[in-house]
Amino acid sequence: MPASEADAAVPSEEKSVDAPNFSDEEAESDDDLEQYLGQDLGPVLVADEATPPEPGSIQHGVEVIRANLKHAPLGPGVYRMIATDGEVLYVGKARSIRRRIASYAREAGHSNRIARMIALTASMVFVSTETETEALLLEANYIKQMKPRFNVLLRDDKSFPYIVLTGDHVSPQLTKHRGARNRKGDYFGPFASVQAVNRTLNALQRAFLLRSCTDSFYENRTRPCLLWQIKRCSGPCTGEINHEDYAALVGEARDFLSGKSRTVREHLAQDMNAAAEALEFETAARLRDRIAALSTIQGTQGINPRTVEEADVFAIIEEAGQFAIEVFFFRTYQNWGNRTYYPRADRSLTPGEVLDAFLAQFYADKPAPRLVLLSHDIENRDVLAEALSARAGRKVEVAIPQRGERRELVEHATQNARETLGRKLADTAAQEKLLAALAEAFGFNRTLQRIEVYDNSHIMGTNAIGAMIVAGRAGFMKAHYRTFNIKSTDITPGDDYGMMREVLMRRFARLKKEETASETGETEKADTRPSDAFPSRPDLILIDGGKGQFEEARKVLTELGIEGVELASIAKGPDRNAGRETFFVEGREPFKLPPRDPALYFVQRLRDEAHRFAIGTHRARRKKDFVRSPLDEIAGIGPARKRALLQAFGTAKAVARAALSDLEKVPGVNAATAKLIYDFFHDKA
């Protein structure tokens, strides 16, 4: 744990009990620790024992830790520091839990972050493990599940896409895959993005003519599809190519994705030259196009290593209190893309400490390559390598290269991280200027950190939804977007005022409930929230609508007693022309902004994003209703029985007309279920 100057010095008239700073790496003997643990573990401040430390003070937190110290395991494991309201403040792992938490059992010598964490600690939980490696993996899982505020958090945890060459069909399929590897086949990846996978798949289809259709589509073809006609598939479904020749194409694709690209290209070049010499120019032209497609794949991959077959490269950069981690994926001597992460971390942490915590979470649910290259050394490098090796079933090397091509790869990743973070900081600065301009234009004497924009979408009152988008210093915060299915039966279809009221009532009633539940530690939480944490309470509510929607929103806030939140609405201009909008803000007459005002453009962007999100959600719900089957409304009829019924009768209408005796003959449908289906349709009739 990092240590700097004390957060608060102990008053000179009070004498504190001396406590050694034990840690996993120090060589203190068990006798030293036991001698320390044998001391009086009463109040830390012994000058005035009649006055117990106040909850929330560092003295109180130290007392809690010292009270748990005797019961802490001596072996490896994971510990959790928990606040009064049950919130998990911090999750840590240690080779010796007792030695590690002993370093917290003193008042002075902590960084501000550690001092705040100790002050808020009300209880501790310990979990023992067999090895430190198991503790590292368990710690990463706990952090991902509980998201403690004092840990480094991996905020973008999406799985990576792969390319899979299936192995459970006579004509293997080449397609993208994300998630668990349940299907038999060869998996190639990870790729940094779906766009990279799609681009590679398009080129592979042109190069190897492998099918991309599903097995059900394949089985039902009677003539070649469009992909065969445009020379993107060899047509195995209708016998345009025999299974032996198709298997040869599959082998070439597997070799190419496995790193034998030069061999594949040379073989295709030989076949092309042979076809040209035999005056088979059409065949030679097709082979030429396949070679060009392979060149396209390699040409879009940027830097490709010559000596590094398989590696993940991590480089971390810190600037202005913000960390950026760039990850490059190299497989089969090819660059398969990169991704940038912005972990949530306290500014007092060093880049090495942030990278250390990040890696354990990153590989918690992802397979590791044979080589992991880092820009900074980390404390748990050996433990991480051991954990990744045990999980992969082979040796995984974690290294900090100093020279050669490996070092060049790390420097390339570092340069990308620096440029990406620079662009992000520039965008954040521009966004802050827009937020300040909007506050000034609306006459708000406050800094806007969170803006919530609300809009409704429906067609004549059907499939009505309310949408909320959120914007802040980092732009649109899509993880905070919400949709509200309009549930009230009292609302007249198409009543925009009623729908807006329901949406705002549900949103702010829940917010008030959450704030009431955490009132006990509200001030402390506000003081100890990480600097980049995003607030849950909005500073500004922007309603897409005119004076009527504005008044309805104001009534809701007044009824719920929501204070300290600004409210504004935007009414479309004459003929719905952008730039001629009228704004409604409490305490002011309706007004317009100058046509070229940056604040006006910013509000238009917010409104358009709310429109996009609301309409997209509404369309998705409407589309789902279009394909809904009456069988979905029958209790006890799941996907398997629905499939069996449709296979037996063809359509839902035929199921509705079927006799009870015919329903009982369907596989998987017993007499009781058949009676349920029969009664459902005949009762409705």
Residue, then its C-alpha position, 0 to 999 in steps of 0.5 A: m500500500p502506498a504511504s505518504e504524509a499522514d492525513a491528520a496529525v495526532p494532537s501533541e497532548e495525546k499519546s498514541v500506541d506505537a504500531p509497527n507497519f507490517s506488510d507481506e514483503e517485510a521480514e518481521s518474524d512471527d514473534d515480533l507480530e505476536q508480541y505486537l498483537g499481545q499488547d492492549l488492543g483497547p482505544v488507540l488514544v490512551a490519554d482520554e479513554a473516557t471519551p470513545p472515538e467518534p464514528g467516521s474518525i481515523q481513531h475509530g477506524v483504527e480501533v475497528i481494525r485492531a479489534n479484528l487483528k487478533h482474529a485475522p488469518l496468518g495465511p494468504g487470503v482476501y480481506r474486505m473493509i466495510a462501512t457502517d451501511g454495509e458498503v464494501l470500501y476496499v478489497g485486498k489480497a495478502r500473503s498473510i492477512r494478519r501482517r497486511i492489516a497490521s499496517y492499517a492499525r496506526e493513526a499516522g503515516h497513511s496517504n489521504r486515500i488510506a486514511r479516509m478508507i480507515a476512517l470509514t471502516a466499521s467491520m472487516v471480513f476475511v476469506s482464507t485461501e490455499t495460496e497467494t495465487e488463489a487470493l489474487l484471483l478471488e480478489a479480482n472477482y470480488i472487485k468486479q462484483m462489489k466495485p469498492r470505491f477505494n479499489v482501482l476499477l476496470r470500468d469497461d468490461k465488455s468481452f472481446p469478439y473472436i473468429v471461430l471456424t466451426g468443427d461440428h459440421v461437414s461444411p465448417q462455418l466461418t463467423k464471429h463469436r462472443g462469449a463462452r466457447n461452447r461450440k466445437g471449433d477453432y477460435f482465433g482472437p481476441f480482436a479489439s472490436v467488432q469492426a475489426v472482426n467484420r473487416t477481417l471476415n469480409a476479407l477472409q470470405r473473399a480469400f477462402l470462400l467459406r460459408s458464413c450462414t447458419d446451419s439451419f439456413y445451410e440445410n434449407r437451401t435449394r439453390p446458391c445464395l447471393l454470396w455465391q453469385i458475388k464470389r464470397c462463398s463457394g456454395p457447399c450447401t447446394g453442391e457447387i463445391n465437393h466436400e473434399d475441395y471445401a475441406a482444402l479451403v478450410g485448411e488454408a483458412r486455418d493455416f492463415l489464421s494460425g500464422k502460416s500466412r506466407t505459406v498460404r500466399e506462396h501456395l496461392a501464387q503458385d496455383m495462379n501462375a500455373a493457371a495462367e500458364a495453362l491459359e486458364f485466365e478466369t481461374a488465375a483471376r480468381l486466385r489473384d483476387r484471393i491473394a489481394a484479399l489476404s493482402t487487405i487483411q495484413g495491410t489493415q493491421g498496422i504494425n506486425p511483429r517479426t519475432v513475437e508470435e503471441a502477446d498482449v501488450f499493456a502500456i499505462i500513461e498518467e496525466a492530469g490525474q487521469f490514467a489510460i491503459e492501452v492494450f494491443f493484441f498480437r496473435t500469429y505474428q499479426n496485430w489484431g487491434n488495440r483498445t484503450y481503458y480508463p480505469r477509476a483510480d485515486r490520483s495518489l496511486t502510481p502507474g505501476e499500482v494501477l496497472d497491477a490492480f487492472l491486470a488481475q481484473f482484466y484476465a479474470d474472465k479472459p484467456a491469457p496468451r503465452l506472453v504479457l508485456l508491460s510498460h511498468d513493473i508491478e508488485n504482483r508480477d510473479v503471482l500474476a504469471e503463476a495464476l495465468s499459467a495455472r488457468a491456461g495450463r501452460k507457462v505464461e510469461v509476464a515481462i517488462p522488456q528493455r530492448g529489442e522488438r518487444r521493447e518497440l511494441v511497448e513503446h508503440a503502445t505507450q505512444n498510442a496511450r499518450e495520444t489517446l489520453g491527450r485527445k480525451l483530456a482535450d474533449t473533456a476540456a471542451q465539454e467543460k466549456l460547453l457546460a459552463a456556457l450552458a450554465e451562463a446562458f440559462g443564468f445558473n450560478r453553479t457548475l453543471q456536472r450531470i445533465e439529464v434529458y427526458d423525451n417520450s416516444h409512442i405511436m398514437g399511445t401504443n408502445a409508449i416509452g420514456a427515455m432519459i439520457v445523461a451528459g457530463r464532463a466526459g460527454f454522453m454517459k451511456a451507462h447511465y441511460r434509462t428507459f421507462n415503459i409507461k405502465s399507468t392505466d390512468i394515462t390517456p393514450g398519447d397524453d405526453y404530459g401524463m407520460m412525462r409525469e410518470v417518468l419523472m415521478r418514478r425516476f426521482a422517487r427512486l432517487k429520493k429513496e436511495e438518498t434517504a437510505s444513505e443519509t447516515g453517511e451522506t456527508e462522509k460519502a460526499d467527501t470521500r468519493p473518488s475525484d472522477a466519480f459521477p454524481s447520481r443527482p442531476d444538476l439540470i433536468l432538460i425536458d423536450g417540450g414546451k411550457g406544459q411539460f415544464e409545468e408538469a415537471r416542476k409539479v413533480l419536483t415540488e411534490l417529491g420535495i426535490e431541491g437543488v436541481e435546475l429545471a429547463s425545457i426546450a420547445k421546438g421553433p416555428d415549423r420545427n426549425a432548429g435554431r429557433e427554439t424557445f427555452f423555459v427556465e424557472g424565474r425567467e420569461p421564455f427566451k431564445l438563444p442567439p443562432r450561433d451560440p455554442a450553448l444552443y448547439f450543445v442543447q440541440r445535441l442533447r435533444d437530438e441524442a434524447h430523440r435518437f435514444a427514445i425512438g430507437t428504444h420505441r422501435a425495438r419494442r414495437k418490432k418485438d410486438f410485431v413478432r410476438s406469438p400468441l403462444d408466448e402468452i400461455a403460462g408454462i410454454g417456454p421456447a422448447r415447447k413452443r418450438a415443438l408445437l410449431q414443428a407439429f402444426g406449422t403456425a400458431k393459428a393451426v395450434a389454436r384450431a388443433a383438437l385436444s387429442d392432437l395437442e397431447k401427441v406433441p413431444g414434450v406436451n403432457a395432458a395437463t399442458a395440452k389442456l392448458i393450451y386448448d383452454f387458452f385459445h377456446d376461452k379467447a374465442 
